[in-house]
């Protein structure tokens, strides 16, 4: 699985709107005109899907997982992340 290079978005303080699809066929990060779309194979139970999304996003952005903060959408498909300083 090849992730897109999102390092241009990895600026501290940047907020990222992400649309998440859990229980997908494969893990992927897609960038299109509407924003970022992340698909994960994990089920949305007990924060497992959120953890998988953070892991994928951090890898694509080239930042540590600890720098990604979930601001909004813990139980929603539409999430808002912020890159911490």
Secondary structure by P-SEA (a helix, b strand, c coil): cccccccccccccbbbbbbbbccccccccccccccbbbbbccccccaaaaaaaaaaaaaaaccccccccccccccccbbbbbbcc
